[in-house]
């Protein structure tokens, strides 16, 4: 019998499972398809790309998972506003640009990250936390696991009284985030492949 989902903070030994969940969940994501058009290698590259991010966020950010029957079924990775620039994990390999460059080439990788970098102009001016990754294993989607994790992270932001923000290229995700109180503040075009929506959510008072 399937157990009730259990949310908790991620541990370092969760990272291999988290990498796999993210690779599966983002296989058909519009942003990932644009950045990594080769479907045959996409899952492997996603695992390395997002795994490098998760390594860092487990050490210096906020990563939470949902377990179902003892396995990681969903994950949320947040970048808080007070990440130390000199933390040793930030200098470890593989780096995110290095992974993508090795697969798509330096010129294409530079274009990908320059385009994604345009979201910085739409970031909150005030202190904020960034929901960098939210992923649910395909066989567990539709059960509210992503909402569960997002809500937990937003509660933490509310307790600190700070804004939360994110970017998504999937319209179905826009609808989800609007239900959670996010508001679109602008778009970044991913060439002619997709549109990346930047969304903010102001902190809410307790209760």
N, C-alpha and C positions, 0 to 999 in steps of 0.2 A: 504494500500500500504506500502510495506517495505521501511523504511527510509534508507538513506545513513548511513553507519557505522560512529560512532563518537568515536574518541580516546581521552582519558583524563587520568589524574592521579587518582589512586584509593583512595577511602576514607574508613575509618574504617567500615562504614555501608555497604560497598560492600562485605566485607569478607564472609558472608554466601553464597552469590551468586557465589563468586570466588571459594570457596571450592567445590561447586556442579559442576561448569564447569570443574574444574581440575579432579574431580573424574570420571566424564563421559569421558573426553578426554583421560585420561591415563588408562582406563580400560583394553585395549588390548596392551598397551605399553610393549615392551620386557623386559625392566628393572623392571617394576612394576609386570609383571607376574612372573618373577624370584623371586623377593623379597616377593611377596604375592600370592602364588599359589592357594589359596582358592578363586575361582571366586565368590562364593556366598557372601563373606564378603568384597571383594576387594574394592568396591566403598565406603563403609563406612570407611574402614581403610584409603583409599587414602584421603578422605575428612578430616579426622583427621590429618593425616600425613602432607599433603600439607597445610592444614589450619593453622597448628602450624607455618609453615614456613612463610606463608603470614602474619599472625599476626605480626611477627617480621619485615618482610620487609616493611610493610605499615608504621611501626614506624621508622625504621632506614635504609631502603633501598630505592629502586625505584620500584614501582608497577604501571603498567598502564593497563587499560582495554579498550576494544572496546564495545560500546553499540550498539545494533541493536533493534529498536523499544522499547527503554526504558529498555532493559534487557542486562545484561552482557553476551557477546557472546565469548569473548576471553580475555586472561590475560597474561601478561609477568611480571615476578618478577626477579629483578636484585639485586645482592649483590655488593655494591660499595666497593672500597678498604679502605674506611675510617670509617667503622662501629665501634662505640665505644664499647669496651669490657664490660664496666660497665653499659650499658643502662638497666634500670629495666625490659624492655620487654623480655630481653634475659634470665631472671630467672623465667619467668612465666611458668605455666603448661597449657596444656600438652606439654612435650618435644617431639621432634621427635623420639629419641631412645626409650623413654618410651612408646609411642604409638605402635611402631612396636614390641617391646619386649612383650607387653601385649597380642599381637595377635599371634605371631609366636614363642614366648618363648625367654628367654634371650640368650641361646646358638646360636640359628639361627639368632637372631637380631645382636649379636656380629659379626657373620660371614658376614652378609649383610653389616654392616657399616665398617668393616675392609676391605672388598673387595672394596667398594666405596671409601674408604680412599686412595686407591692406586692411584687415580687420582691426588692427591696432588703432586706426583712426576713429573707429566706432566703439572702442572700449569705454567703460565708464570713467569719467574724470575723477570720481571719488574712489576711495579704497574699496576693492571688490575681490570676490573669489570667482574663479573661472571653472565651469563644468567642462572639462576638456574631453572626456570620453564617458559615454553611457551606452552599455552594450548588454543585450540579452541573448543567450544562446537560442538559435532558431527554434529548437523543439520546445522551448519554454516561453516563447513570445505569446503575447495576448493574455497573460496571467496577472498583469499588473506589477511585475517585478521591477521594471524600469521606473515606474511611478513610485514604488516603495523606496528605492534607493535615492531618487531625486528628492523626494519629500524629506528623507532623513538629512541629506546634505543641506537642503534649504532651511531646515530647522536649526542646523548649526550656524548658518549664516545669520538667521534671524536673532539667535542668541547673542551674536557678536554685533548685531546692528549694522551689517554691511550688505552691499548690493551683490547680487549674483548675476553672472552673464554667461553666454554660450554662443556657439555658432552651429548651424545645421543646414544641410543642403536637401533635407528630406521634408516634403510638405506634411507628411503624416506626423513627423516629429514636431513641426511647428504647432500643429493642433494640440498635441500633448502638452507642450511647454506653455502654450497660452492658457490651458486649463490650470496650470500650476502658477500662473500669475506673471509669466514673462511677456514682454511687449517687444515687438520688432522695432529696431531703431535704424536699420539700414541694410543694404545688400552689397555683396561683392560678387561680381560675375566670374565664374570659372570658365573663361573663354566662352564658347558657345555650348558647353556641355551641361551646365547647371548654374543655379544661383545659391549662394551661401547667405543665409539670413543670420544677422547678428541680433541677439535678443538680450534684454536686461530685465531684472526683477528687483524692485526696491525691497528693503527689509520690512518685515511685518512685526508689529508689536505682539508680545506674547498673549495668547488667548484670542 
